[in-house]
Amino acid sequence: MQLRSARPVDDHQGSPPLNRGGPVAPTTLAAADKERPHFAVWRAIVATHVPPFKEACWHEGQISNDDWLPHFTCKATGEAIREAAVRHPERRIEVLCGHTHGAGVAEILPNLVVRTGGAEYGEPAVQGVIATA
């Protein structure tokens, strides 16, 4: 199945920068975290297309080599997420990502886990279920 729009669509028009598509500046993530320090949240789910850590960048069952990492990870996003996890050890942060087509789970810190979804071209599949309780 191939989806196409007849005209360009800007679903994010008027949204704050944190909610717009594309790369998110780590300073924006850090600023958002500082603006909301008093939420009674025990778990946060972060969805990003590109894996934010080398340990979550899978290719054929192995972590990608250093030559390919700049094309398959976003270190700046990973640093911002890691900083939030360190600052809030009482909160569990789960990152859901893809891009590499290889699946795997990486525990970055005791309260920070990354689940990289696998993919086959032309064969969309459910990667898992998010439990809410």
KACORFEN-V86447 format. One record per pair of residues at least 4 apart in sequence whose ideal C-beta (glycine too) atoms are under 6 Angstrom apart, sorted by sequence separation. I is the first residue (numbers start at 1). J is the second residue. D is the distance in Angstrom with one decimal. If there is no record, write none. Layout:
I/J/D + I/J/D
This chain:
5/9/5.2 + 15/19/4.2 + 24/28/5.5 + 64/68/4.6 + 68/72/5.7 + 69/73/5.2 + 108/112/4.4 + 15/20/5.7 + 24/29/5.9 + 51/56/4.0 + 59/64/4.7 + 64/69/5.7 + 51/57/4.7 + 107/113/5.1 + 57/64/4.5 + 12/20/4.5 + 64/72/5.5 + 85/93/5.0 + 106/114/4.7 + 18/28/5.4 + 105/115/5.4 + 117/127/3.9 + 17/28/5.6 + 104/116/5.1 + 103/116/5.9 + 18/32/5.3 + 54/69/5.8 + 57/72/4.9 + 103/118/3.1 + 57/73/5.0 + 102/118/6.0 + 101/119/4.6 + 54/73/6.0 + 92/111/5.1 + 93/112/4.8 + 94/113/5.5 + 95/114/4.3 + 96/115/5.5 + 97/116/5.4 + 98/117/4.5 + 51/73/5.2 + 52/74/5.6 + 89/111/5.6 + 50/74/4.8 + 85/109/5.2 + 52/77/4.3 + 53/78/4.5 + 52/78/3.5 + 85/111/5.4 + 85/112/4.0 + 72/100/5.3 + 52/81/5.5 + 58/100/5.4 + 57/100/5.6 + 59/102/5.0 + 58/102/3.2 + 51/97/4.7 + 58/104/4.1 + 42/91/5.9 + 43/92/4.7 + 44/93/5.0 + 45/94/5.1 + 46/95/4.7 + 47/96/4.9 + 48/97/5.1 + 50/99/4.7 + 26/76/4.5 + 30/80/5.5 + 49/99/5.3 + 56/106/4.3 + 29/80/4.0 + 33/84/4.9 + 55/106/4.0 + 26/79/5.9 + 26/80/3.6 + 53/108/5.6 + 56/114/3.8 + 58/116/5.4 + 56/116/4.9 + 53/114/6.0 + 51/116/5.5
